[in-house]
Amino acid sequence: MRTALFVLFCLGLSFPASCLDNATDVVLSEQGGLIMLVMSLTTIGIALAYAYGSAFHNATFTVLAKDELYHLLFSLALLAAFSGIIVVSCSMRDYFFSQTFQNLDAGSCYNEGSSVNMVAECYARLAKGDARALAERYIQNQLNAMMDSTKSESISIPLFNTYIAVAGAYKRVISNQYSIILSSFIIPALSSISMQVFVLTFINENVIRWFLPIAFLLRVFPPTRHMGNILIAMSLALYVLVPMLYAFNLAMYEVVFNDCNTYARAACDHAIDGNCDPPETTCSNPDSLWNVARLVPQAFFLPNLTIVLVVTFLASVHKALRVIG
């Protein structure tokens, strides 16, 4: 284990990755002073406990001091090696990402040399923009259909009667259909994707700078050591695993879900599209149900899949850290 940590430390110094040059420098530059202060006080406490145990032949204090010294040294080694861990993880991820996306018509968010984190955030913003535009058009269509449903024609015959015919009453049904789609799919999808954009932005800008320093501070104290291990695992999961999942899944939004013609017969709707002869006319309608349907997996399925994989990753890394220190 010591050899592996040393190798990772050397890798972190020698081969900066595209997603992060040096995690150790980021951590120390943000909260390094506080971490070093706590570690210095811990070292003094360990020395006092060992001196007390040696002076009074108290094995409990001696064993406690040695145990805490091991954990302190392991935390320092882990802090030094974390840049190497990030470099190795990001290099493997970026290589797989670039090799896959070079052979994939990945749409507008991928350029050669793009990082996974930025591509994932770009795709999420693209889906958010489409959901917002779709919501605005559906609201406008709903209002127009409701207003048209009140249109009426009247015929007045003097000395007899007045006859009124409501010509657009059927459009209230169309208005209700727009309202149902809005409240059931588009607005929830817009809210979900907007939150996902916020989370991806937070991950790219703050996880390494804040989660890691807090994690290493918590590792210093015995009662909070396991929580520190969980935060370290969470930092790896959020910074390495989550953007990769989002980049590949959101790429499907632009790559796979553009194939509207294959599913045009099922997606075409007379009320929304006006005419389904041929059914492919729905593919040229920006308000078609196909554009609504392609938001659903990104808004509801992708977050749940990500949560499951992140929790599994957290459990595995936390278990490994708990075993080795």
VOTOR-157880 format. One line per field, with one value per residue (C-alpha): residue number from 1; residue in one letter; x, y, z. Coordinates in steps of 0.05 Angstrom, whole numbers, plus 5000, padded with zeros to 4 digits. Example, Ala and Ser with C-alpha at 12.3 -4.5 7.8 and 13.67 -1.06 7.14 Angstrom:
koldo: [1|2]
mike: [A|S]
u: [5246|5273]
v: [4910|4979]
w: [5156|5143]
//
This chain:
koldo: [1|2|3|4|5|6|7|8|9|10|11|12|13|14|15|16|17|18|19|20|21|22|23|24|25|26|27|28|29|30|31|32|33|34|35|36|37|38|39|40|41|42|43|44|45|46|47|48|49|50|51|52|53|54|55|56|57|58|59|60|61|62|63|64|65|66|67|68|69|70|71|72|73|74|75|76|77|78|79|80|81|82|83|84|85|86|87|88|89|90|91|92|93|94|95|96|97|98|99|100|101|102|103|104|105|106|107|108|109|110|111|112|113|114|115|116|117|118|119|120|121|122|123|124|125|126|127|128|129|130|131|132|133|134|135|136|137|138|139|140|141|142|143|144|145|146|147|148|149|150|151|152|153|154|155|156|157|158|159|160|161|162|163|164|165|166|167|168|169|170|171|172|173|174|175|176|177|178|179|180|181|182|183|184|185|186|187|188|189|190|191|192|193|194|195|196|197|198|199|200|201|202|203|204|205|206|207|208|209|210|211|212|213|214|215|216|217|218|219|220|221|222|223|224|225|226|227|228|229|230|231|232|233|234|235|236|237|238|239|240|241|242|243|244|245|246|247|248|249|250|251|252|253|254|255|256|257|258|259|260|261|262|263|264|265|266|267|268|269|270|271|272|273|274|275|276|277|278|279|280|281|282|283|284|285|286|287|288|289|290|291|292|293|294|295|296|297|298|299|300|301|302|303|304|305|306|307|308|309|310|311|312|313|314|315|316|317|318|319|320|321|322|323|324|325]
mike: [M|R|T|A|L|F|V|L|F|C|L|G|L|S|F|P|A|S|C|L|D|N|A|T|D|V|V|L|S|E|Q|G|G|L|I|M|L|V|M|S|L|T|T|I|G|I|A|L|A|Y|A|Y|G|S|A|F|H|N|A|T|F|T|V|L|A|K|D|E|L|Y|H|L|L|F|S|L|A|L|L|A|A|F|S|G|I|I|V|V|S|C|S|M|R|D|Y|F|F|S|Q|T|F|Q|N|L|D|A|G|S|C|Y|N|E|G|S|S|V|N|M|V|A|E|C|Y|A|R|L|A|K|G|D|A|R|A|L|A|E|R|Y|I|Q|N|Q|L|N|A|M|M|D|S|T|K|S|E|S|I|S|I|P|L|F|N|T|Y|I|A|V|A|G|A|Y|K|R|V|I|S|N|Q|Y|S|I|I|L|S|S|F|I|I|P|A|L|S|S|I|S|M|Q|V|F|V|L|T|F|I|N|E|N|V|I|R|W|F|L|P|I|A|F|L|L|R|V|F|P|P|T|R|H|M|G|N|I|L|I|A|M|S|L|A|L|Y|V|L|V|P|M|L|Y|A|F|N|L|A|M|Y|E|V|V|F|N|D|C|N|T|Y|A|R|A|A|C|D|H|A|I|D|G|N|C|D|P|P|E|T|T|C|S|N|P|D|S|L|W|N|V|A|R|L|V|P|Q|A|F|F|L|P|N|L|T|I|V|L|V|V|T|F|L|A|S|V|H|K|A|L|R|V|I|G]
u: [5000|5057|5089|5023|5012|5084|5073|5008|5043|5097|5045|5009|5072|5094|5032|4979|4910|4863|4808|4853|4927|4941|4888|4938|4956|4882|4867|4927|4915|4843|4845|4917|4932|4874|4891|4963|4944|4898|4950|5003|4958|4942|5017|5027|4969|4999|5067|5036|4996|5057|5100|5046|5040|5115|5126|5070|5074|5002|4994|4926|4957|5017|4973|4926|4985|5014|4946|4932|5002|4988|4923|4955|5012|4962|4921|4984|5003|4932|4931|4998|4976|4906|4930|4959|4892|4856|4907|4902|4826|4818|4870|4834|4767|4789|4822|4759|4717|4759|4765|4690|4668|4716|4676|4609|4570|4568|4533|4550|4582|4643|4707|4774|4808|4743|4741|4686|4664|4653|4618|4570|4553|4544|4495|4456|4450|4428|4372|4352|4347|4303|4258|4250|4233|4184|4150|4143|4112|4064|4040|4029|3993|3949|3928|3915|3872|3833|3820|3799|3750|3708|3699|3625|3581|3511|3452|3397|3328|3288|3223|3239|3303|3379|3419|3491|3538|3604|3651|3715|3689|3729|3794|3782|3798|3863|3879|3868|3915|3970|3957|3963|4028|4056|4040|4056|4120|4149|4150|4176|4228|4250|4256|4296|4344|4354|4374|4421|4456|4465|4494|4543|4566|4576|4615|4662|4677|4673|4680|4756|4763|4715|4696|4768|4794|4734|4745|4818|4800|4748|4798|4843|4793|4775|4700|4693|4744|4692|4655|4721|4729|4658|4673|4737|4698|4643|4695|4721|4651|4626|4687|4705|4644|4584|4609|4626|4556|4524|4568|4550|4477|4464|4500|4443|4396|4428|4453|4401|4339|4347|4323|4250|4230|4236|4183|4142|4079|4077|4096|4050|3987|3931|3917|3990|4015|3951|3963|3993|3992|4049|4068|4139|4109|4115|4191|4189|4143|4182|4123|4116|4107|4174|4210|4172|4188|4263|4267|4237|4297|4345|4300|4278|4316|4387|4388|4363|4414|4469|4447|4449|4519|4547|4520|4552|4618|4616|4605|4664|4714|4692|4702|4771|4792|4764|4805|4871|4865]
v: [5000|5049|5033|5045|5112|5133|5115|5154|5214|5212|5206|5267|5308|5283|5277|5331|5311|5353|5351|5373|5389|5374|5360|5365|5437|5455|5426|5459|5526|5529|5500|5478|5523|5496|5424|5432|5466|5409|5357|5394|5395|5321|5306|5342|5303|5237|5255|5272|5208|5166|5202|5191|5117|5107|5144|5109|5042|5051|5006|5037|5106|5076|5034|5094|5139|5088|5076|5150|5161|5108|5141|5210|5185|5149|5214|5252|5199|5198|5273|5273|5216|5242|5283|5218|5183|5239|5238|5162|5163|5223|5197|5130|5163|5216|5164|5121|5184|5211|5144|5133|5203|5207|5151|5179|5236|5270|5333|5404|5396|5353|5379|5344|5357|5372|5349|5303|5353|5409|5364|5338|5408|5431|5375|5389|5462|5443|5399|5454|5504|5458|5443|5518|5535|5477|5499|5570|5547|5499|5554|5600|5546|5530|5602|5610|5548|5570|5639|5609|5563|5624|5646|5648|5671|5701|5712|5759|5758|5821|5808|5734|5709|5710|5648|5638|5584|5570|5553|5537|5500|5438|5477|5475|5401|5417|5470|5418|5370|5423|5435|5361|5352|5415|5396|5322|5322|5388|5429|5371|5355|5428|5431|5366|5384|5454|5423|5375|5433|5467|5402|5392|5464|5456|5392|5422|5484|5464|5390|5386|5454|5442|5369|5344|5393|5377|5302|5305|5347|5296|5239|5269|5258|5186|5197|5228|5186|5143|5206|5232|5167|5175|5247|5225|5171|5222|5270|5216|5194|5265|5290|5228|5183|5230|5274|5211|5183|5249|5259|5191|5192|5263|5251|5203|5263|5293|5231|5176|5216|5256|5194|5217|5186|5115|5128|5181|5139|5130|5202|5238|5269|5302|5354|5375|5365|5381|5329|5259|5243|5226|5215|5242|5313|5309|5310|5381|5406|5437|5423|5350|5296|5267|5329|5320|5246|5255|5298|5244|5196|5253|5285|5224|5160|5188|5219|5154|5112|5160|5157|5080|5077|5132|5098|5032|5067|5103|5037|5004|5060|5072|4998|4999|5061|5032|4968|5001|5061]
w: [5000|5016|4949|4912|4947|4930|4857|4855|4887|4833|4778|4806|4802|4734|4691|4701|4676|4634|4686|4744|4746|4819|4870|4928|4908|4904|4972|5006|4972|4996|5067|5074|5134|5174|5156|5176|5241|5261|5241|5282|5344|5332|5330|5396|5426|5401|5430|5498|5499|5481|5534|5587|5568|5569|5635|5673|5636|5612|5551|5533|5519|5483|5437|5426|5407|5358|5327|5318|5290|5237|5218|5216|5171|5127|5120|5100|5049|5022|5017|4979|4934|4919|4860|4832|4844|4807|4750|4740|4744|4698|4648|4641|4637|4587|4542|4540|4530|4472|4437|4441|4421|4362|4329|4350|4318|4386|4364|4383|4452|4436|4405|4403|4470|4507|4580|4604|4657|4607|4556|4609|4631|4558|4542|4606|4588|4517|4545|4594|4538|4496|4556|4571|4499|4495|4560|4534|4468|4502|4549|4490|4451|4511|4519|4444|4442|4504|4474|4407|4442|4461|4389|4371|4313|4324|4278|4299|4266|4284|4321|4326|4361|4363|4348|4374|4349|4386|4329|4367|4429|4410|4421|4496|4492|4456|4509|4563|4527|4526|4600|4618|4579|4611|4683|4676|4635|4611|4675|4718|4665|4663|4739|4741|4685|4715|4781|4745|4710|4778|4808|4750|4755|4830|4820|4769|4811|4884|4899|4900|4933|4991|4999|5001|5054|5098|5087|5108|5169|5190|5181|5235|5291|5310|5319|5250|5212|5176|5154|5126|5086|5059|5037|5002|4965|4949|4920|4873|4854|4840|4804|4763|4757|4753|4694|4655|4665|4645|4584|4554|4574|4553|4487|4471|4476|4414|4378|4387|4401|4336|4299|4299|4232|4259|4313|4276|4271|4347|4363|4315|4346|4307|4361|4368|4297|4260|4206|4210|4136|4130|4203|4190|4192|4268|4261|4233|4288|4346|4392|4375|4428|4406|4433|4498|4502|4491|4554|4599|4604|4618|4670|4709|4691|4688|4758|4789|4752|4773|4846|4846|4815|4860|4923|4901|4887|4954|4991|4955|4966|5038|5053|5022|5062|5126|5117|5101|5147]
//
